Amino acid sequence: MDWRKLIYSWKYPGILLFGIGISNIGSWVYFIALNLIVFNMTGSPLAVAALYIIRPFAALCINLWSGSLIDRLNKKFVMIFLDVLHGILIVCLAVFSGSLWIIYVLVFVISMASSVYGPTSDSYITRLIPAEERQRFNSLRSLIDSGAFIIGPAITGVLFIIGSPIYAIYINALAYFFSAIVTMLMPNLEKNLLNNTTAGQKVSMKVFKEDWIVVLNFSRKFFYVMTIYFLFSVFIVMQTAVDSLEVAFSKEVISLTDSEYGFLVSIAGAGILTGALINVIFTKKLTVSMLIGAGAVVVSTGYLIFAFSSSFMVAAAGVFLLAFANAFANTGFYTFYQNNIPVEVMGRIGSLYGFAEAFLIIITTTGFAIGAQVLSIQLMVISGAVLMLLLTATLFCLAVHPSKNTFYKTVPGDIKTG
């Protein structure tokens, strides 16, 4: 093996993974600190819950049209701009942390920027990483995400000891500025690719409508690809809805103490890290179809165990299992997405389907919250877990069907937008 060639080929992916890791750690610091700031200011769980609604609502406001811009702009420069914007807005958040409504407005704008950044970075990563290396890259990305899940809260705890939540917010701003610097080191992959007719179009309502038609036609032409995409998105929606009741379920149904719940969260972190490590080690032996299908089914099984648990040990087993399997499911989905969605329309497809996902998150999470109040928390968690299992069983059957093997090849066939 030529190690110098291997190291050189992973130079830019390595830099990108490093930037993703720093950004993810910063995001966890921001997430925990912001929740604490709002709770300390208001003393209201509802005020904190509002933070969870803002993100999907922001996606609803921007995703219908942002994809048209993403596919027509240079992804590297858009990512740099959004990182800098994130950093500036988060500094403003720390400065104006005394006003709840200013916090909500800034979180809304930050969430809009994040909704644009996701499809932009997905498109850039797809161009950067060769098809045969995407599964390994995504497994390493899952490992970094799991590491951030553990390291981020730990850093936040230290910052709370030596300072205040405001310091943690400033640290997150620095993480975004650092991410912008890292992105500057990355190659300009579209230097000679954005001089075509599509890129030169002036964005207008007519263009937006034409782009929505492009996404609709692509979805019809590649119905199987978009069915897998949509089912996995609904799977994420169901996870979000059930997770929104996790604390209440743990405290009121299983009767866990605060320390036991904290330990349960630590077990979830251990599960994510263990799954991600195994995923990295055996990534070449695992097929994308099994990663998506079996991974999602095992995640649902973990939720089902948690939903029917009546003791800490059973709940811990379910949480560990669902966290463990998530690394495999996410790696499979990201690889499938990158291999089957053309980069030329990835921004538009990711944004429009992201709009649908955000809408479903708001409706489903609200429905589960109302159901928990009117019926019972346990009934809603069990119902969510059962529905999730049925959904992922369907996803598994579609993913592993022999006639669909061509969609899961390491080097996919050439898919055109039509």
N, C-alpha and C positions, 0 to 999 in steps of 0.2 A: 504493500500500500504506500502510495506517495503521500506522506503526511503534509508536506509543504503545499501540495496541490489541494489537499482536503481542507487545510487551514485557510488557504486563500479563497476557496469556493464558499466557505462559511464566514468570511470576513464581514460582509455586510449583513447577512442574517444574524450573526452574533451581535453586531452593534445594535441592530433593531430589537433583538430580544432583550438586550441590556436596557435599552430605552423603555421598552414595554414594562419591564420589571420595576424600574424606578417609578414610572407613572402609576402603576398598579398599587405599589406600596403607598404612594402619596394619596391615591384615591381612598384607600382604606382609612388613612389618617384623617382625611377630610370628612369622610362619611361619619365616623365615630364622633369626632370633635363637633361637627355641625349638629348632630342629634343631641349631644350633651348641652351645647350652647342654647338651643331652642328650648330644651326641657328645663334647664336652669332658669331661663328667662320667664317662662310661662307656667311651669309646673303641670302642664297639660299634655297627656299622651296624644290627644287629638292634634295638637299643634305639631308634634313630631310626625304623626301619621300623614299630615299634609305634605311633608317633604317627599313621601313615597308616591304621592299622587302627582306631584309637580313634574317629575321626569317623563312619565308617559304622556301627560298633557302637553308638555313642550314638544314631544315627538309628533303629536297630532298636528300641532301648529306649523311645523316646518317640513315634515317628511313628504308632503304631497308635491313639493316643488324643489326641494334641495337636491334630489337626485339628478335633475336636469343640469344643475350647476356643477355638481361633482364630476359628471362624465365629460364636461366641456372645459374643465380647468386642470392645471398641472397639480397632480395629487401631492407631490412633495411640498410645494409651496403652500397649498391649502392646509396640510398638516402642520407646517411651521406656524402659519398664521393662527390656526386654532389653538395650538399649544400656548402661544404668547397671549392670545385673548383669554384663554383659561386662567393663566397666571395673573393677568391684570385684574380680571373679575374677582378672583379669589382674594387678592390683596384688598380690593374694595370691600369684599365681604367681611374681612377682618376689621377694617377701619370703621365700617358702619354696623358692626355687630350689635349695637345697642337698640336698633330698630327692627322689630320682627318683620314688618312689611317690606322694608328694604332687603332684608335677608331673603324673603320669598321671591322678590322680583329678581334679585341677582342669581338665586338658585335656578329660577326659570330660564334666564338667559344662558347660564352655564350648561343647563341640561339641553338647551337647543344646540349649543356648540358641540356637545357630546354626541347628539343625534346625527350631526353632520360628520363628525370625526370618524364614527364607526364604519360606515360604508366607504369613506375615503381611504382609510387605512386598509380595509379589506381589499380594495382594488389595487392599491400600491403593493401590498404583500403578494397578491396573486401574480403581478408582473415580476416581482423580484425573485420569488422562489420557484425554481424549476418544478414541473409537475411531479417528477420522481422523488423530490425531497420534501414535498408539502406535508405528507403524513408525519414525518420525523419532526419538521418544524412545528407543526401544530401540537405534537406530543410534548415538545420542549416548552411551547407556549403554555400548555396546561400545567406543566410543572412549575413554571414561573408564577402563574396565576395562583396556584395552591400555596406557593411559598409566600406570596404577598398576603394571602389570607391569614397566615400565621405571623409573619414579620410585621405587617402593618399595625394590627392591634397592639402588638408588643411595644413597638416604637411609640404609639399613641399613649400607652400607659406610662412609659418613662417620661414623656413630655408633660403629662398631667402631673407627675410627681415633682418635676423640677420647675414647672411653669404653670401655664393655664391652657385651656382649649384653643385660645387665640393663637398661641405659639404653634400649635399643631396645624392650624389653618395656614399660617405663613409657610410652614414646611411644605405643605402641599403645593403652594404657589411656586416655591423654589423647584419642586419636582417637575412641574410643567415647563418652567423656563429651561431646566436641564434637558428635558425631553426635546424641546425645540432645538437646542444646540446639537443633540445627538442626531436629530433628523437632518440638520444641515450637512452632516458628514455623509449622508446616504446619497447614492447616485441619482441623478435626474433622469428617470427612466422614460420620460415622455418628451424629452427635448426636441425630438423630431417627429413626434407622433400626433401632436395637436394642431397641425396645420391643415386639417381636412375641412370639408364643408360643414360637418356637424359642429366642430369646435368653433367655427367662425360665425355660427348663427347668433343673432341677437336674441337673448332669452325673452320670451313674451308669453302671454296666455295661449297663443296659438301653438307655440313650441311646447309648452307644458302639456297641452292636449295631445299633440302628436307623440310626445314621449310616453304618455299614459297608454296610448294605443300600441306603441312598440312593446311595452311591458305586457299588455293584454295578449297581443299576438304571440309573443314569446311563450307566455304561459299556456296558450292553447297548443302551440306547436310542440312544446316540450312538457306536456301535461304531467308525465311521470316525475320529472325533475322537480317541478313546482309543487307536486303533491307531497313529495318527501319533505321539501322545504317548509311547506305550510303545516304539515303534521308536526314537524319538530318545533316550529314556532308555537303551535298550540300547546305542545308539551311544556315549553318554557312558561307559557301563560299559566298553565295549571300549577306548575311548581311555585310560581310567584304568589298565586292565590292561596295555596296551602301554607306557604312560608309566612304569609301575613298573619296567620293564626297560630304560628309555632309557639310564641312566647305564652300567649293565653292558654293554649292547650297544655303546655308543659307545667304551668303554674296551677291551673284550675282543675284539669282532668287527672294528670299524673301526680299532682301535688308535690312538685319538685321545689326545693328551697333555692334561693338565689345562687348559692355556691354550687349546688347540683346542676342547675341550669348552665352556669358558667363552665362546668366540667363537660357538660353535654356539647357545648359549642367547641370546646377543645378537642373532643372526640371527633367532631365533624372535620376539624382541621387536620387531624391525624389521618382520617379516611381519605380526604382529598390528596394529601401529600403522598400517602402510600399508593393510591391508585395512579397518580401521575408518574411516580417513580417506576412502577411496573409497566406502565404504558410506554415510557421512554425506552426501557430495556428491551421490551418485546415488540416494539412498534413494527418491525419488518415482518413479524410472524402473524400479525393481526390484520384481517381484511377490513376495508372501510365499511362494507355492508354489515359485518358482525359488530363492529364498533358502534355504529349508529343503532342498529336493531337490538342486539343483545344488551348493549350498554344502557339504552333507554328503558328496556324492560326491567333490568336489575335496579335501576334508579327507582322505578315505580314500585317494585317489590319492597325496597327499603322504606318508601313512604307508607306502604300498606302495613308493614311491621310496626312502624312508629304510630300509625293511626289506631291500631288495635292494642297498643301497649298499655299496661297498667302499672308498670314498675320502671325504675331507672334503668335496670339492666337491659330489658327488652327494648326500651326507647333508644338506648345507646347503640344496640345492635342495628336497629333500623337506620339511625342517623349515620353510623359508620358506613353501612352498606350503600346508602344512597349517595353519600359524599364520595365514596370510593369509585363508584361506577360513573359518576358524572364526568370524570376526566376522560374516560374512554368514549362516552357518547359525544362530548363536545369535540374531541379530536376527529372523530369520524364525520361529524356534521360539517365542521370547517373544511375538511379535505374534500368532501363531496361537493360542497358549495363552490370552492375554488376551482375544482376540476370540471364543473358542469355549467357554470354561469360565465359567459364571455365578459372579459374585463371592460369591453366597450359599453356594456349596459349594466354593469354591476352596481354602479351608483344608483341608477334609477330603480332597478329591481329591489336592491336592499332597502332603499328609502320607502318605496311604496308598500312593500310587505312589512317594513318596520312600522309604518302608519297603521296597518291592520293589526299588527301585534300589540301596539300601544293601546289601540281602541279596545281590544279584547282584554288587555290587562286591567284597564279601568273598570270595564263592565263586570268582569269576573271577580276581581278583588272586592269591588263594592257589593256584588251579590253575595259573596261568601261572608263578608262582614255583617250584612243584614241578616243572612241566614243564621249566623252564630248568635246574633242577638234574639231573633224570633224563635228559632228552634233550639239548637245546642251547638257548642263548639265542636264536640266530639263527632256529632253527626255530619257536620260540614267537612271536617278533616277526613273522616272515613269516606264520605261521598267523593271528595276530591281525589283521594288515593285510588279508589276503585275506577273512577273515570279515567284517571291517568294510566292505570294498568291496561284498560281496554284500548285506549288510544295507542299506547306503545306496543301492544300486541299486534295491532293493525300495522303499525310502522315496521315492526320486525318482519311480518309476513311479506310486506311489499319490498323490503330491503334485501332479503335473502332469496327472493324468487330467482331461480336459475336463468330465466329469460331476460333478467335485468342486469346480468353481470357486467355488461359493457359500460354501464354508468359508474362502476366502481373500480375500474382499472386504474393502475398507478399512473399511466399515461393515457388520458381519456381521448376519445375520438374528437374530431374537429366539430365544434358546435357553432353554428352561425346564427346570427340574430334574425335573419329572414326578412 
